[in-house]
């Protein structure tokens, strides 16, 4: 069986991965997991999957207690923990489903080992360190599969002998696709925690409604597919997950019911497509309508910021990720209004000089600096004030 390391096991992508493993018990051996704050979920996973031999956790204070409860398992923490884990299992597939900046170091550490297959659901890694990741893939003969419906769709539409004319990246627009910027100021902010098509965690759902999630995906596509010819199209139904236009103007796209389970399965078993009772087919019994409209960059300011990241050194992309992550937390804690998030991402990006960052230490230093700067800026501010 193929060995598998699952980082972010207690999150949304982690839970869906575990569902697939239950469906195919003879295909993968889950030998290690990573988990953040949710110790209850972690313990349930450890009790269910007896094949797990290593755990990496952020809960350093809980390690002794966990080790007492699960003496057959080795518990690791910190950066050295990731290095030890990947060195111990050089042939294991790695799924990185850690959310936010915290997922960057595991991505780089996994790809520092030879011949690694990495299934990457952490968008921030490619946004902040795309050039470094591509250098590691080349140097160490690694393979990266993007666990993202749009980039999985693009991957499936590639033709070996035909270069891309344009990537067509679809976006639902989230909860507020039909509202103007002015109308956003009047919404009930709690609506941002819902999504019309996808079942995702709160963080990604909010990023979808601000379109920051799509901004990240534009930069991801640039690094994954080596082109800046990327057209973002609003597609509210989320049925066409993205497409490629070739030089004869033919457009080839991928359609399915919105489901990350299919994306995970596609890359876990690549190149064989698996059938599963978990996958729902498109229903053509009723009229299926699809609508598309070019995204208005004046309306969706996040897409403007993504374009800036394609032409500037990666300090701008680091600033975009770090500011968004910090501002989103402030919004969740009701210290910021929803409509302010992207405006302040733009503001703090503008405060960041364009600079090429070539290693994790440099990226982390800038990330930490931006977080501190934003937290200090909002310490005594009233939500909704300019």
N, C-alpha and C positions, 0 to 999 in steps of 0.2 A: 504493500500500500504506500501511496505517496505521503510522506510526512508533511505536516502543516503546522505553522505557527500563526495564531490569530491574535493580533494586537487590537485593543478596543473591543474585547469580546462581549462586554456588557452593554454596548451601545446598539443603535439601530441596525447598522450593517453587520455588527457582530452577531446579533440575535438571528438575523436572516441567514448568515453563514451557518450557524449551528442548526438551523432548520434543514438546510441542504445536506449537512453531514448526517443528520438523522435519517434522511431519505436514502442516502447511499452509504450505509455503514461499512461496506467493504472497499470503498474507494480511497478514503483518506484516514490517516492516523493523526489525530490531534495531539501533538506532543508538547505544546506550550501555548499559554495564553498570556495576554497582558490586560490589565484592568486598572481603571483609575480610582474613583471614589466609591463605586458601588460594591461594597464587600458582600452584601447579601446575595447579589446576582453572581458574584465570583464564586462564592461557596457552593451555590446550586450547580454551577457549571462543573466545578471540581468533583462534586459528588456524582454527577451524571457521566462524565467522561473520564473513565479510569485510566485511559492512555496518557493523560497529561502528566508529564514529569517535571516541567519547569513552569514557574509563574513569575512574571515581572510586574511589579506593582508600584504605584506612587505612594502607597500607604506604608512608609518606612516604620512608623511607630507600631504598626500592626503585624509586622513580619514575624516576630517571635511567637505571637499568639496563633497566627496562621500555621506556622511550622509545627506547633504543638498539635493542632487539630489535624494536620495533613503531613505526617512525618515522612511519607513516601515521596513528597514533592520538594524540589529545591526552589527556594524563593529568592528572587533577585531584585535589586533596585538600582536606579540611576543609570548613567551613561555606560559605566563599566558593566552593568548588568546586561544591557543590550549587546555589547560587544561579546561578552561571554556566551550569551544565548546563541547568537548567530555563528560564532566559532564552533560551538558544540554541535550544531545541526547544520552543516554546510550544504546539505542537499534538500533541506526543507523549503517548500513554498512558504512565502510570508504574505499574509494579508495585513496591511496597515490601515486600520479603520479608526485610528486615533483622530480626534477632532482638534483642529487648530494648530497653532505653532508647535505644540507639544509633539506633533507627529513628524516634525522635520528631522530630528536627530535619528530616530529609528529608520527612516527612509535612507538616509545617508549611510548609516551603519550597516544596514542590510545589503546595500549595493556595494559596500567596500569588500565583500566576500565574493569569491569567484563563482561564476555561472549561476547566480541567484535568480530565481523567478519571484518577482514582487508584484502582487496585486494591490494597487495603490488607490485607496479611497480618500486619502488625505490630500485634498486639492492644494492646500497651502504649500506643500513641499515643492511642487512643480512651479508654483507662482513665484516663490521666493528664491529657489535654487535650481531653476530649470537647466541652466547651462552646466552647472556642477553635476547634476544628476545625469545628463547626457554624456558627460565626460566619464563618469563612473561606469555607466552602462557599456561604453566602448572599451574602456581599459580592462574591465573585469568580465566581459562577455555576458553581461546580465540581460535579463528580459523584464520589461515593465508592461503590465497590463492595467489600463485605467478603469477602475471600478466606478463608472460614471455613465449614465445612460447615453449622454450625448457623444462622449468620446468612444464608447463601445460601438455605437452606431457608425461613427466615422470609420473606425477600425474595420468594421464588417463591409464597408463600401469601397475600401481601397482596392485598386487594380494594379498589379505588379508592373505592368508595362505602360501605364498611362499616368503622367504627372497630374497633380491637382490644379485646376484653374481657380477654384474657390471652395472653401468650406461654408456650408450653410448650417449655422448653429441655431437650433430652435430653443425658444424660451416661452414658458407659459405666461410669464408676467406676474405670477403670484396672485395674491388676493386683490391687488389694487391696480390691475392692468388697465382698467378703463377710467381711472381717475386722473385728473390733472395734478400738477404739482401743488396748485392752490388748494384743491380739494383734499389732498393728503393731510393738510394742516388741521382739517376738521374731523378726521376719522377717530373712531374708538381704537386706541392703540392695541387693545387686546385682540382685535381681528387679525393682527399680523402673525399670530401664533397658529393660524389655520392655513391650509393649502387646499385648493379646489380639486387637485388630481393626485397628489403624492402623499404617502404616509411617511413622514420624516420626523426627525427630532426637531425641537424648538429652534435650535441655532440655525440649521439649514433652512427651515421654513421661513424664518425672519430674513435670512440672506436672500432667499428667493423673491420675497416681496420687495426688498430694496433693490434687487437685481445685482447685488454684490456677488452672489453666487455665480451669476452668468459672467460677470466681469472676470472672476477667477477662471472660469471655463474658457474664456477667450485666450487668456495667457497660457493656460494649460495646452490648448489646441496648438498654439504657436510653438511651444516646446516639443510637443508630441509629434506633430506632423510637419514641422519645419516650413511653415508658411504663415505670412501675415495677411493673406487674402481670406479674411473671415467675415462673413455677413451674418449678423444676428437678426433672426426673424421671430416675431411674436406669433406663437402657435398655441392658443389657449387649451386645445384639446389634449395636448401632450401624447399624441399617438405617433407622429413622425418624430423620431428622437434625434435626428440630424441627418444631413445629406452631404454629398460631394457633387460639385459641378465639374465636368471635364471640359477639355478644350473644344469639343464639338457641341458644347452647351447641353449635353445630356446630363440630367440630374439623377443620381442613384441615392435612394434613402433607405432607412430601416424603420419599420413600423411594428409596434406591438402594444399591448396593454401596458400602462405604466407599472413597472415592477423591477425593483433592484434584484430580486431573486434570479431573474433571467440573465441579468448582467453578470452576477456572481457565478452562476452555473456555466455561462458561456466561457469565461476565462479559466475557471477551475478545471474544466474538462477539455479545453481547447486542444485540438480543432474539432472534437466530436460534440455535436449538439445533443444534449440529453433531454429526454421526455420526463415530465414530473407532474404529479397531480397538483403541485403547488402553482403551476403555470396556467393562467387563464388565457384562452384564445380571444382574438377580436371577434365580436359578435356582429355578423352581417345580416342578421334577421331583421334588424331595424336600420333605417337610413343612417349611415355613418358619414358625417360631414367634417371636413377639415378646412380650417381657415388659416391664412398666413398674411402677415404684413411686416414690412421692414421696420425694425425697431427705430424709433425716433430718438436720436442721441441727445436732443435737447430735453426730452422728457426723462430719459433714463441716463442720468449723469454718471452712474457707475460704469457704463460702457465707454464713456469718454475717458475715465480714469484708467480703464484697461488698455485703451489705445496708447495712452501716455506710457504705460509700462512696457509696451512693445518697442518703443523708440528711445527710452531712457535706460540708464544703468539700473541694476536690480535693487538698489536702495529704495527706489520709488515703489517697486512691487512689495518689498518688505514693509514699507510704511503703509501701503494699502491694506495688507493683511493684518498688521499689528493694530492699526487704528480701528479697522472694522471690528476686530475681535474685542478690543477694549470698549469701544462705543456700544457694541451689541450688548455686552454685559451691563453697561450703564443703563441701557434701555430696558433690559429685563428687570433690573433693580429699580425701575421707575425714576431714574435720575435724568432721563433724556426722553424727548418725544420721538416717535417713529420717524417723522419727516425730517428730523435733524441729522439722522445717522450719516447719510451719504454726504451731506454738506460739510460735516465735520471731518469725514474721511478725506475729502478734497482739501480742506484747510490744513490738516496735519501732513498730508502728502506735500503740500506746497512749502511747508516748513522744513522739509527734508532735502538736503542737497543731493544731487544726482551723483552716485558713486558706485563703482563696481565692487561688490562684496564677493570674495572668492572662497570663503570657508565658513563653517558653522559658527565659529567663535565670533566672527565679524557680524554675521546675521543676528545672532543672539544678542550681542551688545546693542545693536540698533533697535531690535525688538523691545528689549528691556527699557531702553532710553525713551522710546515713544510711549510705552505704557505708563511710565512714571510721569512723563510730561502731560499726558491726557488726564490721568487721575488727579494731578495737581490743579490742572485747569478747571476741572469740574467740581472740585472739592466743596466749594461754597456757592455753586450756581443753582439757580431755581430752574427746574425742568420747564422747557418751552421758551426760556429766555434766549436771546440772541447773543 
